[in-house]
Amino acid sequence: MLKGIICCMSANFLFGLGYYFAILLRPLNGESMFGYRIVVLAPFILLAILLFKQTNKFQQLWQKIKQNPPLVLVLLLLALNTGIQLWLFLWAPNNGQAIEVSIGYLLLPIVAVALGKIVFKEHFTLLKWLSLCCAVIGVASNIWLTGSFSWATIVTGVGYPLYITLRRYFEINTLATFFVELLLVMPFAGYFIAQTDMQPILADNQYIYYFLALFGLVNGAAFILYIASSNLLPVNVLGLLGYVEPLVMLCVSFMIGEVLDSKSYLLMICLALAIILLTVDNFRLTRR
């Protein structure tokens, strides 16, 4: 158990640390960062598939597509979401949206729990209902106080749970599927890289290629550690430790000078209560 916890916490810490690479990779713009991220991430995902002997998942995915051809459309939709999420992750810190995306990651598990109830008819404990109510109150109060709700928070906090739900519903929730998604967005990554003039960027940041290689290594190590931990820990514990990533992202947001709007304090308090309730609920289930 301890080995699994260390692997999971390390993975989520590295995922969150990846947020700071948006600063290290300046003056690349968000689209160029996205392009290079796909290129450096794909080989590490393939390595993880080989390390954990999951190559048979490609064959299983192909069989599912042959049995259900419209699944191709689902894969395209998943790839679109993957592309948007990977782009937003690196675009946000350089465009004043780092905190908003971090809040989306905090909201993610709560929305995922709600979708689990709606789509998979999962059992809802009293604590889960209370957690969901806290989140709804927080979001509603933020809309009321500010007159709007951040699109970046919505894209992350709703987009990722929908993505996870689709993968679970069609039983394609594997690394092989993620690798196929990366291949599908690779042409766009190649286009953005081709549009990037690296000479002035190298003049401004001579370590850019080292940072890109390190970014790929950090992302790859995070995925490998997470897969290792998923084989050692119960799902509830994995979910509990998943909060390390958005907390690291929030720390990075504050480090780069972003400030939480006072009108969002109530939202953060409600989300904190929701997360505590979910954590207690998961802990109780794990003990049982």
Backbone as CSV, one residue per row, in Angstrom:
resi,resn,N_x,N_y,N_z,CA_x,CA_y,CA_z,C_x,C_y,C_z
1,MET,0.832,-1.209,0.000,0.000,0.000,0.000,0.871,1.265,0.000
2,LEU,1.911,1.286,0.859,2.778,2.467,0.964,3.461,2.763,-0.369
3,LYS,3.930,1.713,-1.036,4.583,1.886,-2.335,3.616,2.505,-3.341
4,GLY,2.371,2.043,-3.324,1.355,2.575,-4.229,1.052,4.031,-3.948
5,ILE,0.962,4.386,-2.653,0.681,5.772,-2.260,1.812,6.697,-2.708
6,ILE,3.057,6.261,-2.509,4.210,7.070,-2.924,4.204,7.269,-4.436
7,CYS,3.928,6.195,-5.180,3.876,6.286,-6.652,2.776,7.243,-7.098
8,CYS,1.597,7.125,-6.475,0.453,7.953,-6.866,0.685,9.424,-6.535
9,MET,1.194,9.702,-5.335,1.463,11.087,-4.948,2.550,11.695,-5.830
10,SER,3.566,10.900,-6.144,4.641,11.387,-7.025,4.095,11.690,-8.413
11,ALA,3.221,10.804,-8.914,2.627,10.998,-10.240,1.815,12.283,-10.287
12,ASN,0.948,12.481,-9.298,0.099,13.671,-9.286,0.902,14.939,-9.055
13,PHE,1.978,14.837,-8.262,2.858,15.991,-8.077,3.517,16.373,-9.402
14,LEU,3.980,15.373,-10.152,4.621,15.637,-11.448,3.618,16.188,-12.454
15,PHE,2.383,15.655,-12.439,1.341,16.196,-13.320,1.126,17.680,-13.025
16,GLY,1.019,18.016,-11.731,0.816,19.408,-11.343,2.015,20.274,-11.666
17,LEU,3.214,19.714,-11.467,4.451,20.444,-11.759,4.544,20.794,-13.243
18,GLY,3.936,19.951,-14.080,3.937,20.213,-15.521,3.352,21.575,-15.870
19,TYR,2.507,22.107,-14.973,1.895,23.421,-15.176,2.958,24.507,-15.313
20,TYR,4.050,24.361,-14.550,5.084,25.403,-14.543,5.879,25.428,-15.845
21,PHE,5.805,24.344,-16.616,6.537,24.327,-17.879,5.985,25.349,-18.868
22,ALA,4.745,25.775,-18.668,4.200,26.840,-19.509,5.026,28.114,-19.362
23,ILE,5.638,28.292,-18.191,6.505,29.448,-17.942,7.899,29.184,-18.492
24,LEU,8.409,27.973,-18.257,9.761,27.631,-18.708,9.875,27.614,-20.229
25,LEU,8.766,27.335,-20.913,8.798,27.215,-22.374,8.531,28.536,-23.095
26,ARG,8.431,29.632,-22.354,8.323,30.935,-23.004,9.570,31.195,-23.836
27,PRO,9.477,31.902,-24.959,8.324,32.635,-25.482,7.471,31.855,-26.489
28,LEU,7.496,30.518,-26.457,6.570,29.756,-27.295,5.142,30.150,-26.943
29,ASN,4.263,30.238,-27.949,2.857,30.511,-27.654,2.143,29.211,-27.298
30,GLY,0.881,29.318,-26.891,0.137,28.150,-26.437,0.025,27.057,-27.475
31,GLU,-0.168,27.454,-28.752,-0.324,26.467,-29.821,0.988,25.716,-30.069
32,SER,2.097,26.435,-30.044,3.401,25.789,-30.248,3.728,24.849,-29.089
33,MET,3.442,25.308,-27.858,3.655,24.443,-26.696,2.832,23.164,-26.822
34,PHE,1.584,23.326,-27.251,0.713,22.168,-27.446,1.315,21.201,-28.459
35,GLY,1.793,21.746,-29.587,2.375,20.906,-30.632,3.556,20.105,-30.127
36,TYR,4.467,20.781,-29.453,5.647,20.087,-28.926,5.275,19.112,-27.809
37,ARG,4.254,19.455,-27.027,3.846,18.549,-25.945,3.363,17.212,-26.510
38,ILE,2.586,17.259,-27.582,2.090,16.022,-28.196,3.264,15.185,-28.684
39,VAL,4.214,15.843,-29.343,5.361,15.135,-29.934,6.234,14.488,-28.859
40,VAL,6.472,15.190,-27.747,7.346,14.622,-26.706,6.591,13.655,-25.792
41,LEU,5.259,13.782,-25.723,4.481,12.918,-24.835,4.217,11.543,-25.447
42,ALA,3.925,11.513,-26.755,3.531,10.262,-27.419,4.540,9.119,-27.214
43,PRO,5.852,9.345,-27.390,6.805,8.233,-27.190,6.787,7.668,-25.771
44,PHE,6.581,8.535,-24.771,6.550,8.062,-23.388,5.290,7.242,-23.107
45,ILE,4.172,7.620,-23.740,2.944,6.836,-23.576,3.127,5.461,-24.201
46,LEU,3.763,5.430,-25.369,4.040,4.145,-26.019,4.977,3.301,-25.150
47,LEU,5.968,3.948,-24.540,6.888,3.241,-23.641,6.132,2.646,-22.455
48,ALA,5.200,3.422,-21.894,4.399,2.933,-20.766,3.562,1.721,-21.176
49,ILE,3.004,1.767,-22.385,2.209,0.641,-22.894,3.069,-0.613,-22.996
50,LEU,4.297,-0.440,-23.470,5.219,-1.576,-23.602,5.667,-2.085,-22.232
51,LEU,5.981,-1.148,-21.319,6.451,-1.534,-19.983,5.410,-2.343,-19.219
52,PHE,4.152,-1.931,-19.347,3.086,-2.596,-18.600,2.350,-3.647,-19.434
53,LYS,2.977,-3.997,-20.569,2.489,-5.093,-21.417,1.006,-4.939,-21.762
54,GLN,0.678,-3.752,-22.275,-0.705,-3.462,-22.644,-0.894,-3.357,-24.156
55,THR,0.040,-3.917,-24.929,-0.070,-3.835,-26.392,-1.309,-4.564,-26.907
56,ASN,-1.789,-5.559,-26.156,-2.999,-6.283,-26.577,-4.229,-5.379,-26.586
57,LYS,-4.150,-4.243,-25.877,-5.279,-3.311,-25.838,-5.524,-2.674,-27.206
58,PHE,-4.476,-2.571,-28.043,-4.666,-2.057,-29.405,-5.562,-3.006,-30.200
59,GLN,-5.292,-4.295,-30.073,-6.091,-5.304,-30.764,-7.538,-5.286,-30.267
60,GLN,-7.700,-5.143,-28.960,-9.049,-5.087,-28.390,-9.813,-3.867,-28.898
61,LEU,-9.108,-2.735,-28.986,-9.736,-1.514,-29.499,-10.154,-1.697,-30.951
62,TRP,-9.288,-2.316,-31.748,-9.588,-2.555,-33.157,-10.800,-3.472,-33.308
63,GLN,-10.890,-4.495,-32.475,-12.031,-5.414,-32.512,-13.328,-4.681,-32.168
64,LYS,-13.264,-3.793,-31.188,-14.450,-3.021,-30.809,-14.904,-2.119,-31.957
65,ILE,-13.933,-1.530,-32.670,-14.273,-0.659,-33.802,-14.912,-1.477,-34.925
66,LYS,-14.390,-2.665,-35.179,-14.962,-3.525,-36.226,-16.387,-3.958,-35.875
67,GLN,-16.617,-4.206,-34.590,-17.949,-4.614,-34.152,-18.917,-3.439,-34.105
68,ASN,-18.372,-2.248,-33.877,-19.206,-1.052,-33.735,-18.526,0.126,-34.435
69,PRO,-18.620,0.211,-35.788,-17.916,1.252,-36.564,-18.156,2.689,-36.095
70,PRO,-19.372,3.051,-35.616,-19.563,4.426,-35.126,-18.636,4.802,-33.969
71,LEU,-17.956,3.795,-33.399,-17.000,4.071,-32.328,-15.875,4.990,-32.811
72,VAL,-15.652,5.008,-34.117,-14.645,5.908,-34.695,-14.998,7.361,-34.378
73,LEU,-16.291,7.684,-34.447,-16.742,9.045,-34.140,-16.480,9.381,-32.671
74,VAL,-16.667,8.390,-31.807,-16.385,8.588,-30.381,-14.898,8.865,-30.179
75,LEU,-14.056,8.110,-30.881,-12.605,8.323,-30.787,-12.217,9.722,-31.252
76,LEU,-12.854,10.185,-32.317,-12.579,11.540,-32.813,-12.994,12.582,-31.782
77,LEU,-14.133,12.348,-31.133,-14.606,13.264,-30.095,-13.653,13.263,-28.900
78,LEU,-13.184,12.078,-28.522,-12.219,11.965,-27.423,-10.912,12.672,-27.769
79,ALA,-10.463,12.495,-29.018,-9.223,13.140,-29.462,-9.363,14.660,-29.446
80,LEU,-10.542,15.151,-29.847,-10.799,16.593,-29.819,-10.692,17.117,-28.392
81,ASN,-11.305,16.407,-27.454,-11.247,16.824,-26.055,-9.817,16.774,-25.521
82,THR,-9.097,15.697,-25.867,-7.696,15.573,-25.436,-6.870,16.750,-25.940
83,GLY,-7.048,17.089,-27.212,-6.315,18.206,-27.795,-6.607,19.514,-27.087
84,ILE,-7.887,19.768,-26.833,-8.282,21.013,-26.162,-7.708,21.071,-24.745
85,GLN,-7.804,19.953,-24.017,-7.329,19.935,-22.629,-5.814,20.114,-22.544
86,LEU,-5.079,19.429,-23.424,-3.614,19.541,-23.400,-3.162,20.937,-23.822
87,TRP,-3.910,21.564,-24.736,-3.599,22.941,-25.138,-3.898,23.909,-23.996
88,LEU,-5.087,23.771,-23.387,-5.514,24.695,-22.335,-4.573,24.656,-21.135
89,PHE,-4.068,23.471,-20.819,-3.172,23.287,-19.677,-1.932,24.175,-19.794
90,LEU,-1.420,24.337,-21.014,-0.212,25.146,-21.220,-0.526,26.589,-21.602
91,TRP,-1.713,26.820,-22.153,-2.107,28.175,-22.545,-2.475,29.008,-21.320
92,ALA,-3.167,28.400,-20.356,-3.743,29.131,-19.225,-2.731,29.923,-18.393
93,PRO,-1.585,29.335,-17.985,-0.668,30.087,-17.116,-0.105,31.354,-17.744
94,ASN,-0.059,31.413,-19.069,0.478,32.603,-19.734,-0.608,33.579,-20.173
95,ASN,-1.855,33.275,-19.816,-2.961,34.133,-20.246,-3.934,34.449,-19.110
96,GLY,-3.409,34.444,-17.883,-4.213,34.856,-16.735,-5.347,33.920,-16.370
97,GLN,-5.263,32.655,-16.804,-6.343,31.703,-16.525,-5.864,30.504,-15.703
98,ALA,-4.694,30.610,-15.097,-4.123,29.470,-14.359,-5.002,29.055,-13.187
99,ILE,-5.495,30.026,-12.413,-6.346,29.703,-11.265,-7.658,29.095,-11.735
100,GLU,-8.228,29.652,-12.815,-9.509,29.153,-13.323,-9.411,27.689,-13.749
101,VAL,-8.315,27.338,-14.424,-8.126,25.942,-14.839,-7.893,25.056,-13.613
102,SER,-7.146,25.559,-12.634,-6.918,24.803,-11.395,-8.240,24.514,-10.688
103,ILE,-9.129,25.514,-10.660,-10.454,25.319,-10.053,-11.228,24.248,-10.823
104,GLY,-11.067,24.241,-12.151,-11.708,23.212,-12.972,-11.254,21.820,-12.579
105,TYR,-9.956,21.685,-12.288,-9.422,20.388,-11.859,-9.943,20.002,-10.474
106,LEU,-10.200,20.997,-9.614,-10.798,20.711,-8.310,-12.254,20.275,-8.464
107,LEU,-12.931,20.872,-9.446,-14.342,20.564,-9.703,-14.515,19.208,-10.390
108,LEU,-13.489,18.783,-11.110,-13.531,17.578,-11.953,-14.071,16.332,-11.235
109,PRO,-13.504,15.921,-10.085,-13.987,14.691,-9.448,-15.429,14.775,-8.976
110,ILE,-15.872,15.980,-8.619,-17.251,16.150,-8.153,-18.216,15.959,-9.317
111,VAL,-17.874,16.550,-10.480,-18.696,16.367,-11.681,-18.658,14.907,-12.123
112,ALA,-17.481,14.282,-11.995,-17.340,12.868,-12.372,-18.240,11.981,-11.516
113,VAL,-18.326,12.290,-10.219,-19.202,11.538,-9.317,-20.659,11.696,-9.747
114,ALA,-21.053,12.929,-10.107,-22.427,13.186,-10.552,-22.745,12.415,-11.828
115,LEU,-21.809,12.401,-12.777,-22.012,11.659,-14.022,-22.064,10.154,-13.758
116,GLY,-21.285,9.697,-12.783,-21.325,8.283,-12.408,-22.705,7.881,-11.928
117,LYS,-23.359,8.774,-11.196,-24.718,8.526,-10.714,-25.709,8.518,-11.873
118,ILE,-25.571,9.499,-12.786,-26.525,9.640,-13.891,-26.367,8.531,-14.925
119,VAL,-25.133,8.272,-15.346,-24.883,7.350,-16.457,-24.785,5.900,-15.999
120,PHE,-24.067,5.662,-14.904,-23.799,4.285,-14.476,-24.631,3.855,-13.269
121,LYS,-25.533,4.756,-12.820,-26.414,4.445,-11.681,-25.618,4.008,-10.448
122,GLU,-24.471,4.655,-10.245,-23.631,4.304,-9.102,-24.302,4.725,-7.792
123,HIS,-23.987,3.975,-6.744,-24.588,4.256,-5.434,-24.112,5.608,-4.907
124,PHE,-25.058,6.401,-4.426,-24.750,7.719,-3.892,-24.994,7.723,-2.390
125,THR,-23.938,7.914,-1.620,-24.080,8.014,-0.170,-24.544,9.426,0.194
126,LEU,-24.928,9.589,1.450,-25.348,10.909,1.930,-24.223,11.925,1.775
127,LEU,-22.990,11.503,2.068,-21.848,12.418,1.959,-21.623,12.861,0.514
128,LYS,-21.854,11.958,-0.432,-21.721,12.336,-1.847,-22.777,13.366,-2.233
129,TRP,-24.019,13.165,-1.751,-25.072,14.149,-2.026,-24.703,15.509,-1.434
130,LEU,-24.207,15.505,-0.199,-23.815,16.762,0.451,-22.665,17.425,-0.299
131,SER,-21.715,16.616,-0.759,-20.582,17.130,-1.529,-21.065,17.796,-2.811
132,LEU,-21.977,17.125,-3.502,-22.518,17.677,-4.748,-23.277,18.975,-4.483
133,CYS,-24.041,19.020,-3.393,-24.788,20.235,-3.043,-23.842,21.404,-2.769
134,CYS,-22.749,21.134,-2.057,-21.756,22.183,-1.778,-21.176,22.740,-3.073
135,ALA,-20.858,21.841,-4.008,-20.290,22.275,-5.288,-21.287,23.116,-6.073
136,VAL,-22.546,22.686,-6.098,-23.589,23.427,-6.822,-23.780,24.809,-6.209
137,ILE,-23.814,24.875,-4.877,-23.955,26.170,-4.193,-22.777,27.081,-4.533
138,GLY,-21.573,26.514,-4.538,-20.382,27.298,-4.861,-20.417,27.863,-6.266
139,VAL,-20.774,27.025,-7.233,-20.842,27.473,-8.631,-21.940,28.514,-8.802
140,ALA,-23.117,28.252,-8.206,-24.240,29.190,-8.321,-23.890,30.539,-7.703
141,SER,-23.223,30.514,-6.548,-22.842,31.768,-5.882,-21.840,32.547,-6.724
142,ASN,-20.918,31.829,-7.380,-19.917,32.493,-8.210,-20.566,33.167,-9.415
143,ILE,-21.537,32.478,-10.018,-22.263,33.067,-11.156,-23.039,34.295,-10.697
144,TRP,-23.654,34.201,-9.513,-24.447,35.309,-8.986,-23.567,36.512,-8.645
145,LEU,-22.413,36.266,-8.036,-21.531,37.356,-7.611,-20.786,38.006,-8.774
146,THR,-20.400,37.213,-9.763,-19.585,37.741,-10.866,-20.378,37.959,-12.149
147,GLY,-21.569,37.368,-12.216,-22.379,37.492,-13.432,-21.964,36.531,-14.524
148,SER,-20.980,35.675,-14.235,-20.515,34.704,-15.240,-19.751,33.592,-14.527
149,PHE,-19.306,32.621,-15.327,-18.471,31.542,-14.790,-17.398,31.266,-15.820
150,SER,-16.165,31.146,-15.371,-15.029,31.031,-16.288,-15.197,29.884,-17.279
151,TRP,-15.018,30.207,-18.563,-15.106,29.166,-19.598,-13.992,28.136,-19.424
152,ALA,-12.827,28.584,-18.942,-11.699,27.666,-18.742,-12.020,26.650,-17.647
153,THR,-12.712,27.102,-16.601,-13.127,26.192,-15.530,-14.134,25.178,-16.049
154,ILE,-15.071,25.637,-16.884,-16.099,24.748,-17.441,-15.473,23.707,-18.356
155,VAL,-14.562,24.155,-19.235,-13.924,23.226,-20.184,-13.205,22.111,-19.432
156,THR,-12.492,22.474,-18.367,-11.746,21.471,-17.597,-12.660,20.667,-16.676
157,GLY,-13.471,21.372,-15.900,-14.292,20.720,-14.882,-15.417,19.874,-15.429
158,VAL,-15.872,20.176,-16.654,-16.946,19.392,-17.283,-16.399,18.530,-18.418
159,GLY,-15.449,19.086,-19.176,-14.904,18.363,-20.330,-14.219,17.065,-19.957
160,TYR,-13.389,17.093,-18.929,-12.674,15.880,-18.509,-13.616,14.789,-17.981
161,PRO,-14.585,15.122,-17.105,-15.517,14.081,-16.649,-16.324,13.460,-17.793
162,LEU,-16.742,14.277,-18.770,-17.451,13.734,-19.931,-16.545,12.789,-20.713
163,TYR,-15.289,13.179,-20.842,-14.280,12.368,-21.531,-14.109,11.018,-20.833
164,ILE,-13.961,11.053,-19.505,-13.791,9.824,-18.723,-15.036,8.948,-18.824
165,THR,-16.214,9.587,-18.770,-17.475,8.848,-18.838,-17.629,8.135,-20.176
166,LEU,-17.298,8.817,-21.269,-17.380,8.198,-22.596,-16.447,7.000,-22.700
167,ARG,-15.240,7.153,-22.202,-14.268,6.046,-22.255,-14.754,4.846,-21.443
168,ARG,-15.339,5.115,-20.286,-15.863,4.024,-19.455,-17.090,3.385,-20.093
169,TYR,-17.975,4.208,-20.623,-19.230,3.706,-21.200,-18.963,2.763,-22.368
170,PHE,-18.004,3.122,-23.218,-17.683,2.301,-24.388,-16.568,1.287,-24.103
171,GLU,-16.148,1.212,-22.828,-15.148,0.241,-22.375,-13.845,0.335,-23.177
172,ILE,-13.372,1.560,-23.337,-12.104,1.795,-24.045,-11.185,2.672,-23.186
173,ASN,-11.314,2.524,-21.876,-10.562,3.366,-20.941,-9.160,2.798,-20.717
174,THR,-8.316,2.874,-21.764,-6.964,2.306,-21.705,-5.931,3.311,-22.210
175,LEU,-4.663,3.022,-21.920,-3.570,3.846,-22.442,-3.493,3.758,-23.959
176,ALA,-3.848,2.587,-24.509,-3.827,2.411,-25.962,-4.772,3.405,-26.631
177,THR,-5.943,3.600,-26.035,-6.897,4.578,-26.566,-6.306,5.980,-26.512
178,PHE,-5.650,6.303,-25.394,-5.035,7.624,-25.260,-3.952,7.826,-26.316
179,PHE,-3.175,6.785,-26.583,-2.128,6.883,-27.603,-2.745,7.127,-28.980
180,VAL,-3.852,6.455,-29.272,-4.554,6.676,-30.547,-5.065,8.114,-30.622
181,GLU,-5.563,8.634,-29.505,-6.018,10.027,-29.465,-4.864,10.976,-29.798
182,LEU,-3.694,10.696,-29.234,-2.517,11.529,-29.522,-2.150,11.464,-31.001
183,LEU,-2.249,10.274,-31.587,-1.955,10.130,-33.021,-2.942,10.935,-33.862
184,LEU,-4.200,10.973,-33.427,-5.227,11.703,-34.178,-5.003,13.216,-34.141
185,VAL,-4.433,13.716,-33.041,-4.173,15.163,-32.966,-2.765,15.516,-33.440
186,MET,-1.961,14.485,-33.751,-0.582,14.720,-34.183,-0.479,15.626,-35.416
187,PRO,-1.364,15.497,-36.432,-1.272,16.406,-37.590,-1.399,17.877,-37.200
188,PHE,-2.273,18.157,-36.236,-2.430,19.540,-35.770,-1.172,19.991,-35.020
189,ALA,-0.613,19.072,-34.230,0.635,19.377,-33.522,1.739,19.694,-34.519
190,GLY,1.830,18.877,-35.569,2.840,19.101,-36.604,2.659,20.435,-37.294
191,TYR,1.402,20.804,-37.541,1.116,22.096,-38.191,1.583,23.256,-37.313
192,PHE,1.252,23.209,-36.019,1.641,24.300,-35.116,3.158,24.400,-34.981
193,ILE,3.836,23.245,-34.954,5.299,23.252,-34.872,5.892,23.849,-36.141
194,ALA,5.315,23.481,-37.297,5.815,23.985,-38.583,5.656,25.497,-38.694
195,GLN,4.651,26.046,-38.003,4.403,27.487,-38.050,5.282,28.268,-37.069
196,THR,6.094,27.546,-36.301,6.914,28.185,-35.263,8.322,28.470,-35.770
197,ASP,8.709,29.718,-35.717,10.076,30.115,-36.068,10.929,30.025,-34.803
198,MET,11.783,29.020,-34.734,12.527,28.747,-33.508,13.738,29.657,-33.309
199,GLN,14.222,30.315,-34.363,15.436,31.137,-34.218,15.266,32.261,-33.198
200,PRO,14.228,33.105,-33.318,14.068,34.157,-32.303,13.745,33.591,-30.916
201,ILE,13.086,32.429,-30.891,12.754,31.807,-29.606,14.021,31.303,-28.920
202,LEU,14.923,30.686,-29.709,16.205,30.218,-29.166,17.067,31.381,-28.694
203,ALA,16.961,32.500,-29.387,17.725,33.685,-28.986,17.250,34.197,-27.627
204,ASP,15.965,34.008,-27.349,15.380,34.484,-26.093,15.463,33.431,-24.986
205,ASN,15.422,32.151,-25.377,15.465,31.054,-24.404,16.335,29.934,-24.972
206,GLN,17.623,29.995,-24.670,18.575,29.052,-25.266,18.410,27.620,-24.744
207,TYR,17.654,27.462,-23.654,17.460,26.127,-23.065,16.132,25.487,-23.481
208,ILE,15.475,26.066,-24.470,14.119,25.642,-24.824,14.034,24.152,-25.140
209,TYR,14.998,23.619,-25.903,14.946,22.198,-26.270,15.186,21.297,-25.051
210,TYR,16.028,21.752,-24.130,16.242,20.990,-22.894,14.953,20.945,-22.061
211,PHE,14.274,22.103,-22.002,13.016,22.152,-21.253,11.950,21.273,-21.907
212,LEU,11.926,21.238,-23.237,10.964,20.388,-23.946,11.222,18.915,-23.651
213,ALA,12.500,18.529,-23.684,12.852,17.134,-23.377,12.496,16.798,-21.928
214,LEU,12.776,17.740,-21.020,12.465,17.530,-19.604,10.956,17.444,-19.390
215,PHE,10.215,18.263,-20.135,8.749,18.247,-20.048,8.207,16.876,-20.451
216,GLY,8.744,16.335,-21.543,8.341,15.000,-21.976,8.670,13.956,-20.921
217,LEU,9.850,14.086,-20.314,10.284,13.138,-19.284,9.381,13.211,-18.052
218,VAL,9.058,14.433,-17.617,8.191,14.625,-16.446,6.804,14.047,-16.712
219,ASN,6.245,14.349,-17.897,4.928,13.816,-18.259,4.949,12.297,-18.334
220,GLY,5.978,11.775,-18.993,6.089,10.325,-19.143,6.238,9.621,-17.809
221,ALA,7.101,10.167,-16.938,7.302,9.581,-15.610,6.013,9.614,-14.800
222,ALA,5.256,10.714,-14.936,3.987,10.838,-14.210,3.007,9.748,-14.635
223,PHE,2.885,9.532,-15.950,1.975,8.497,-16.447,2.407,7.108,-15.986
224,ILE,3.696,6.827,-16.067,4.203,5.502,-15.675,3.982,5.258,-14.179
225,LEU,4.263,6.267,-13.351,4.046,6.134,-11.910,2.565,5.963,-11.585
226,TYR,1.717,6.684,-12.336,0.274,6.590,-12.080,-0.253,5.200,-12.424
227,ILE,0.204,4.652,-13.547,-0.227,3.301,-13.935,0.251,2.285,-12.905
228,ALA,1.498,2.452,-12.452,2.036,1.547,-11.430,1.197,1.614,-10.154
229,SER,0.824,2.833,-9.754,0.028,2.990,-8.527,-1.375,2.420,-8.695
230,SER,-1.938,2.519,-9.912,-3.292,1.999,-10.154,-3.344,0.486,-10.013
231,ASN,-2.189,-0.164,-10.154,-2.118,-1.617,-9.970,-1.886,-2.004,-8.513
232,LEU,-1.637,-1.009,-7.668,-1.301,-1.285,-6.268,-2.335,-0.758,-5.280
233,LEU,-3.196,0.171,-5.739,-4.124,0.837,-4.826,-5.582,0.629,-5.234
234,PRO,-6.511,0.660,-4.268,-7.936,0.657,-4.594,-8.309,1.953,-5.315
235,VAL,-9.386,1.912,-6.085,-9.822,3.081,-6.858,-10.110,4.266,-5.942
236,ASN,-10.717,4.015,-4.780,-11.055,5.106,-3.863,-9.819,5.858,-3.380
237,VAL,-8.753,5.122,-3.105,-7.508,5.759,-2.652,-6.885,6.554,-3.794
238,LEU,-6.954,6.014,-5.007,-6.456,6.747,-6.179,-7.167,8.084,-6.313
239,GLY,-8.494,8.048,-6.138,-9.278,9.279,-6.227,-8.905,10.277,-5.155
240,LEU,-8.665,9.768,-3.947,-8.262,10.627,-2.832,-6.977,11.376,-3.132
241,LEU,-5.982,10.640,-3.612,-4.661,11.224,-3.856,-4.641,12.091,-5.109
242,GLY,-5.687,11.988,-5.927,-5.758,12.785,-7.150,-5.833,14.277,-6.894
243,TYR,-6.170,14.663,-5.642,-6.267,16.087,-5.326,-4.901,16.751,-5.200
244,VAL,-3.847,15.948,-5.176,-2.497,16.523,-5.111,-2.238,17.389,-6.341
245,GLU,-2.665,16.916,-7.529,-2.386,17.651,-8.770,-2.985,19.056,-8.782
246,PRO,-4.321,19.230,-8.567,-4.856,20.601,-8.601,-4.299,21.501,-7.514
247,LEU,-3.919,20.927,-6.367,-3.317,21.743,-5.310,-1.946,22.261,-5.736
248,VAL,-1.168,21.407,-6.398,0.128,21.849,-6.937,-0.098,22.911,-8.007
249,MET,-1.121,22.706,-8.847,-1.442,23.685,-9.891,-1.816,25.034,-9.286
250,LEU,-2.585,25.005,-8.211,-2.939,26.256,-7.529,-1.697,26.950,-6.989
251,CYS,-0.791,26.184,-6.398,0.465,26.753,-5.886,1.263,27.406,-7.010
252,VAL,1.335,26.725,-8.162,2.039,27.284,-9.325,1.363,28.578,-9.766
253,SER,0.023,28.586,-9.758,-0.729,29.784,-10.159,-0.365,30.979,-9.290
254,PHE,-0.285,30.754,-7.981,0.073,31.842,-7.064,1.543,32.241,-7.227
255,MET,2.397,31.253,-7.504,3.832,31.526,-7.696,4.077,32.448,-8.884
256,ILE,3.268,32.290,-9.942,3.491,33.101,-11.145,2.757,34.436,-11.080
257,GLY,2.166,34.730,-9.914,1.617,36.062,-9.695,0.128,36.218,-9.866
258,GLU,-0.605,35.127,-10.092,-2.055,35.254,-10.214,-2.674,35.406,-8.825
259,VAL,-3.788,36.131,-8.778,-4.466,36.407,-7.510,-5.912,35.939,-7.613
260,LEU,-6.387,35.273,-6.573,-7.770,34.802,-6.553,-8.706,35.974,-6.307
261,ASP,-9.675,36.149,-7.194,-10.673,37.209,-7.054,-11.455,36.995,-5.755
262,SER,-11.655,38.084,-5.003,-12.375,37.969,-3.728,-13.791,37.427,-3.920
263,LYS,-14.366,37.644,-5.111,-15.711,37.130,-5.392,-15.723,35.612,-5.553
264,SER,-14.537,35.023,-5.676,-14.446,33.565,-5.832,-14.136,32.850,-4.519
265,TYR,-14.028,33.620,-3.418,-13.721,32.998,-2.123,-14.786,31.976,-1.726
266,LEU,-16.064,32.369,-1.904,-17.157,31.469,-1.516,-17.122,30.190,-2.349
267,LEU,-16.803,30.334,-3.643,-16.677,29.159,-4.509,-15.603,28.219,-3.972
268,MET,-14.446,28.765,-3.608,-13.342,27.944,-3.116,-13.691,27.271,-1.786
269,ILE,-14.407,28.000,-0.916,-14.827,27.414,0.366,-15.772,26.242,0.128
270,CYS,-16.735,26.447,-0.780,-17.699,25.382,-1.091,-17.012,24.178,-1.731
271,LEU,-16.064,24.443,-2.635,-15.328,23.341,-3.265,-14.472,22.602,-2.239
272,ALA,-13.871,23.366,-1.314,-13.062,22.734,-0.263,-13.929,21.814,0.599
273,LEU,-15.136,22.287,0.958,-16.060,21.457,1.737,-16.473,20.215,0.951
274,ALA,-16.750,20.418,-0.355,-17.153,19.298,-1.211,-16.047,18.248,-1.285
275,ILE,-14.817,18.716,-1.425,-13.670,17.799,-1.519,-13.460,17.057,-0.198
276,ILE,-13.601,17.775,0.921,-13.449,17.134,2.238,-14.502,16.039,2.421
277,LEU,-15.747,16.342,2.034,-16.827,15.357,2.161,-16.567,14.133,1.289
278,LEU,-16.113,14.368,0.048,-15.783,13.251,-0.840,-14.627,12.428,-0.275
279,THR,-13.647,13.128,0.284,-12.482,12.446,0.855,-12.892,11.555,2.024
280,VAL,-13.712,12.103,2.920,-14.198,11.323,4.067,-14.995,10.117,3.588
281,ASP,-15.847,10.341,2.573,-16.661,9.246,2.034,-15.783,8.148,1.433
282,ASN,-14.784,8.558,0.653,-13.874,7.577,0.049,-13.081,6.824,1.116
283,PHE,-12.680,7.555,2.157,-11.918,6.929,3.241,-12.767,5.880,3.960
284,ARG,-14.038,6.204,4.193,-14.946,5.254,4.847,-15.136,4.010,3.992
285,LEU,-15.301,4.202,2.677,-15.486,3.065,1.774,-14.236,2.195,1.730
286,THR,-13.063,2.855,1.753,-11.800,2.111,1.717,-11.628,1.260,2.973
287,ARG,-11.992,1.810,4.125,-11.862,1.076,5.397,-12.765,-0.152,5.420
288,ARG,-13.931,-0.029,4.762,-14.844,-1.168,4.712,-14.299,-2.288,3.839
